[in-house]
Amino acid sequence: MTTSAPELTQLVVFQLHEHEYALPADRVAEVLRMVALTPVPEAPAWLPGVLNLRGFVIPVVDLRTRLGMPAAAYALNTPIIVVKGRNRRLGLIADAMIDVVGVTAAALEHFERSAADQSVVVALAHTGSRVILVLDTDRVLAGTPDLI
């Protein structure tokens, strides 16, 4: 009798303010190094600008500021995680890329949410001694301007 291995959910793990966060890998299009951003007049403080990626204008969100953390200076190796949302893409600035991990359904602790709850953290991923906060891409996208 053969047993099949449990199905794994792939998560792209990154660092923000000394903590680990993740996005579902199927929502991540690519990871870029920091580039010059074009500022957008009257944009919220958490939207430092846009970038031109192969002819597409992509809004870029500073995740630290968006999540209420203190701002940090960007360096050339600061990652921009390009995520796929509802019919558009968005760049998310993180402090550092960590890795891609596979977690079982049993290792994901989803939160019960009310319709009014707007928190961007939707689950905890337990892997070894690590606890990783999993973000909801659509909630992170909420409030970003449609520039494309």
Secondary structure, DSSP 8 states (H G I E B T S, - for coil): -------EEEEEEEEETTEEEEEEGGGEEEEEE----B--TT--TT--EEEEETTEEEEEEEHHHHTT-------TT-EEEEEE-SSSEEEEE-SEEEEEEEEEGGGEEE----TT---SEEEEEEETTEEEEEE-HHHHHTT-----
